[in-house]
Amino acid sequence: MSLNLYENIFIGRQDLSQQQIEALGVNLGLFVSQNSGEVARSEYCGFRTLAYPIKKNHKGHYYIMQVKASPDVIAELDRTMKINEDIIRFLIVRVEKFDDKDNLI
């Protein structure tokens, strides 16, 4: 099965610490790695004010991952992120190549 390139960004709840968000990102990356995928890059992008409240959160922790994985792994990652209460929003996008800029956001 071929590996596709994906960028995944998620926003964590405002009441979590930076260490908890980074641990969540590491766990999601570990899930991808254990299922024959690869995390090319992951980065905590900071605590920012949201444009509008999401589930009573006015701020959120942003975390981005660049992943090489099969569509089946991404579907399971999507399902896992949907049921995780610490993640208030996420987006997984398939890309042709990764952006090599230093700052992802």
Helices and strands as residue ranges (DSSP letters): E 4-12, H 18-34, E 38-54, E 57-69, H 71-83, E 87-95
